[in-house]
Amino acid sequence: MSTLRDLAEEHTGLGPADIDHLHRLAGDWQLLSDLSFADLLLWVPVRSDPGRAREFLCVAQVRPTTAPTAYQDDQVGKIVGGPEVAHLDIAFTQERIWREGDPVWYGDTPARHEAIPVRLRGESDREEGWSEVIAVIGRDTNLSTARTPSQLELNYLTTADDLAQMMADGTFPPPRHPGETTSAPRVGDGLIRLDASGKVTYASPNAQSAFRRLGFNAHLVGEELSGLISRLAADPLEGNDAAERMLASLRGEFPPRQEVEARGATVLTRALPLLPAGVPIGALVLVRDVTEVRRRDRALMTKDATIREIHHRVKNNLQTVAALLRLQARRVDSPEGKMALQESVRRVASIALVHETLSMSSDEAVEFDGIVDRVATAATEVAATNFTVKMRREGTFGVLPAEIATSLVIVVNELLINAVEHGFPASDDDEPLDTERAEVGEVVVSAHRFRKQLHVTVADNGAGLPDGFRAESSGNLGLQIVRALATGELRGSIELRNRAGGGTEAVLVVPLGKR
């Protein structure tokens, strides 16, 4: 199914600003659908030849959560014309809400049609303060369960009519605040209606319950909501901020959402001004009790902070171990023993790099490219060789989970050290082994992902593998570590081979699926 933008760009003459406005509308119109107890269909006029009757394309649809739908089938992508869309054409051309007409039938379902023009207001090169109707909202109500409405339903419908008029005026939906998510209280969470003075004229049972959690046990009707929130809030500054946002909505502004905390409870509020025909008549306040959500958020934040602190301490401990091994290496007279301790220092330091990265991350995953770059730099600095060896990385490892990163960094570190020391070994007379070979070597680390696998290649242009070399029978401790981790912890495969153009390459394949 094509998206709203795809359908509009392919079949209509709407510009980018028009389509952005329709996207904002689709992000907020669940509110109007629930208040109306009706399906909403977004119709846009189709590009057509002059003299041809206007046709409309449905680019979006939303069903109410408060009532049965009028449409069992999806209407998005449907193009209609003629008498079937006469009400849409009237709303579009006359730029007014259409409510006339008798009920229509969709199979066995009776429905009532309404049409609301969608007006876009703004400033552009057309002219200052321009406005035009760019689409029509079909508001279609399933009448099969029609009954005498309750006080709650009457307030819902009254508020829906006010928002519909604002949509026709071009004052709804509001512009989205920077950084604000689409998550917001819904009609069913709790609804409060304010008059022009800021006093509550209606509060749904769920809204009443939300304020009871904040410590207000009386009925909300008749209360001045901004003052009440200011008194209830545990933090006076937070309470004053929330109260000011309520007052801003009464002045016709669209303030951002606000959370209010009191007595261990947290309530999320969203205030919308009611401006039918441009006249401020009050505000609509949606509320949601998010106490449990915030409690879980705080628990997760505490857990994340604890995990980061553990990684930080592990990194410090590993660095201490590396320092002790380095001190021990200075006291060892045997060249073999000194080299073995220095190799252990490098292995411990590479693991410490992973934990250092994890200590600064909000989850158990690391951006691995930076770790590889640091390990590669260290390998060229400490390797015993007469060549100048350059390191280069191609592709990206991306973000890797900690359980893969810890083992993979050891494997990559060993492969880099082997590539430098065995591909470009030091000679006894401090001269390169092959004077015809350039004295600048190169080691390339390549990484790419393919079919849920990470493919890593460490290649050099050095001396290549000796005749008869077999990795599985090699006595090199580094290669033994590589094979054990690659096939064990990483559950992958490793292959060492000579390159066609000279040198050696190690090919590592690591599965990235569930472990």
Secondary structure as GFF3:
##gff-version 3
##sequence-region A 1 515
A	DSSP	alpha_helix	4	11	.	.	.	ID=ss1
A	DSSP	alpha_helix	16	36	.	.	.	ID=ss2
A	DSSP	beta_strand	39	45	.	.	.	ID=ss3
A	DSSP	beta_strand	55	62	.	.	.	ID=ss4
A	DSSP	beta_strand	79	81	.	.	.	ID=ss5
A	DSSP	three_ten_helix	82	85	.	.	.	ID=ss6
A	DSSP	alpha_helix	86	94	.	.	.	ID=ss7
A	DSSP	beta_strand	104	106	.	.	.	ID=ss8
A	DSSP	beta_strand	109	122	.	.	.	ID=ss9
A	DSSP	beta_strand	130	142	.	.	.	ID=ss10
A	DSSP	alpha_helix	151	169	.	.	.	ID=ss11
A	DSSP	three_ten_helix	187	189	.	.	.	ID=ss12
A	DSSP	beta_strand	191	194	.	.	.	ID=ss13
A	DSSP	beta_strand	200	203	.	.	.	ID=ss14
A	DSSP	alpha_helix	205	213	.	.	.	ID=ss15
A	DSSP	alpha_helix	225	232	.	.	.	ID=ss16
A	DSSP	alpha_helix	236	250	.	.	.	ID=ss17
A	DSSP	beta_strand	258	262	.	.	.	ID=ss18
A	DSSP	beta_strand	265	274	.	.	.	ID=ss19
A	DSSP	three_ten_helix	276	278	.	.	.	ID=ss20
A	DSSP	beta_strand	282	289	.	.	.	ID=ss21
A	DSSP	alpha_helix	291	331	.	.	.	ID=ss22
A	DSSP	alpha_helix	335	359	.	.	.	ID=ss23
A	DSSP	beta_strand	365	367	.	.	.	ID=ss24
A	DSSP	alpha_helix	368	382	.	.	.	ID=ss25
A	DSSP	beta_strand	388	395	.	.	.	ID=ss26
A	DSSP	beta_strand	399	401	.	.	.	ID=ss27
A	DSSP	alpha_helix	402	423	.	.	.	ID=ss28
A	DSSP	beta_strand	440	449	.	.	.	ID=ss29
A	DSSP	beta_strand	453	460	.	.	.	ID=ss30
A	DSSP	three_ten_helix	471	473	.	.	.	ID=ss31
A	DSSP	alpha_helix	477	487	.	.	.	ID=ss32
A	DSSP	beta_strand	493	498	.	.	.	ID=ss33
A	DSSP	beta_strand	504	511	.	.	.	ID=ss34
###
